Amino acid sequence: MNDRDAGLVAPEDHGIDAPPYVPPYVPPNPEAEDGIEHSLFGEILDWMLAPLLLLWPMSIAITYLVAKSIANQPFDRALADSATVLAQQVKEVDGHLVAHLPGSARDILRADDVGSVFFQVVGPGRAYVDGDRDLPLPPGDDLERGGAVRFRNDALHGTPVRVAYSYVNLDPLASRGSEPRLALVQVAEPLDKRAQLANEIIKGVILPQFIILPVILALVWFALSRGLSPLAQLQERIRARRPDDLSPIDSRQVPEEITPLVGSLNDMLERLSQTIDMQKRFIADAAHQMKTPLAGMRTQSELALRQSDPDEIHRSLEQLAKSSESATRLVNQLLALARAENQPHAGLAFEELDLGLLAKAGVQDWVQASFAQRIDLGLEPPDQTVTVEGNPVMLRELLSNLIDNALRYTPSGGSVTVRARRDGERALLEVEDTGPGIAPTERTRVFERFYRILGTSVPGSGLGLAIVREIAQQHGAEIDIFNNPRSLSAKLPGCLFRLTFPPPAPRITDAS
């Protein structure tokens, strides 16, 4: 140790070993209505039938209005013809206005097979001439020269009627400046006949719809069933698969609209297959790695049982202790790797940490080991406070593995340096040693599980750097490997591990 270690304090003085804050349990909110499972068949059926059932009453109302309009046209023409014929019969004889209507014509005007038809002839000054006296007169300002027939709706004895009326000019040769002498001719009939015809038209249009509507519903149901049948077939094909079959689903056998969904499922199956393969390799490698120390422990224990010399028994027990220590370390690293992999970024409790204090606490954990190996383990404190957002337990595990890796590969008399510093807005954590270094071709593979560089005689499990990479990824940090720039030996170029943390997210302060 040298003066770089001066001022080291126990990690517990800074709360490094304190467990992370665990928020109290809050029960989940009730599931929103949008999250409730719905039937796709029922959803499409609702969206198709709801507009149909809403538009059907509107169609009936529009049909009724159109039917009334259609019914009015022939009746209005008949009324207009009657008013025109009646106007042609109006004459002025010896200063008296008369309407020469034969008895048969009067009977035709008076009634038909449905209801009564009313008429009225009124002379100048609105003097009654012939017809029904109670038939209302048009408004006083409703005058028109000539014989054009006009229509209005009115009431006779409380019954709604349709009235066709026309003015007859009794003195067509009079000068234009003089007041014309006009006679009024009116023909009216109740609206019952029109309503009856409109109802007949409505019945003829609506009744077939009551037959057609169920047919439409059945066709829609059949069409939806046929259209959604590929989904059911896809479901059956997936259910028929073996549990271990993670091969891609053939997208050529599904409709075009489902192809993106099948593509997403295939991507998920591929990721799941890769994860399962990684787990299988992990279990196989872990079993292989555990086999060596366990076999050594068994051999040493059996050897100790056969020995009678105390010295031989002592040596066997020492080897048994070493094998036990190796197995314990392997199990601990396997647990650490599993814990790191099973805690995604969203599940970690991040807080603001002083990277300098974390580095100091990590160095203190390995001071005794560095003394035993006669390695100079030192800390270069930062010039300013270096803060990062992270999980203190996981970052402590990361730094511990980097220091352990450096001590294992640094020969006696060498040095290992830990430093935390700031480069612009980014925080850096570096572990530097004077060991044999790592060749550039090996630097990407040393982070793989159980990978050991060929020719390495240093004991280890090959999991330390895999744990480092996993924790670094969870914190969004980049990890790089360089040769030690301060190494003075060509045979021992040394190694520099550098973790670059992302800039902290801007904090939103309360303006109040």
Salt bridges, closest charged atoms under 4 A:
ASP17 OD1 - ARG396 NH1 2.78
ASP76 OD2 - ARG162 NH2 3.14
ASP76 OD1 - ARG194 NH2 2.78
GLU92 OE2 - ARG181 NH2 2.90
ASP112 OD2 - LYS193 NZ 2.64
ASP130 OD2 - ARG106 NH2 3.00
ASP132 OD1 - ARG110 NH1 2.88
ASP134 OD2 - HIS157 NE2 2.85
ASP142 OD1 - ARG150 NH1 2.33
GLU144 OE1 - ARG150 NE 3.56
ASP154 OD2 - ARG152 NE 3.10
GLU189 OE1 - LYS193 NZ 2.64
GLU189 OE2 - ARG194 NH2 3.48
ASP244 OD1 - ARG242 NE 3.30
ASP250 OD1 - ARG252 NE 3.11
GLU302 OE2 - ARG298 NE 3.16
GLU312 OE2 - ARG315 NH2 2.04
GLU318 OE2 - HIS314 NE2 2.86
GLU341 OE2 - ARG449 NH2 1.82
GLU352 OE1 - ARG507 NH2 3.24
ASP365 OD2 - ARG396 NH2 2.88
ASP376 OD2 - ARG4 NH2 3.08
GLU380 OE1 - ARG419 NE 2.98
GLU380 OE2 - ARG486 NH2 2.99
GLU389 OE2 - ARG507 NH2 2.86
ASP404 OD2 - ARG329 NH2 2.01
ASP404 OD1 - ARG408 NE 3.14
ASP423 OD2 - ARG426 NH2 3.25
GLU430 OE1 - ARG419 NH1 2.80
GLU430 OE2 - ARG421 NH2 2.93
GLU430 OE2 - ARG498 NE 2.67
GLU432 OE1 - ARG419 NH1 3.37
GLU432 OE2 - ARG486 NH2 2.87
GLU448 OE1 - ARG445 NH2 3.87
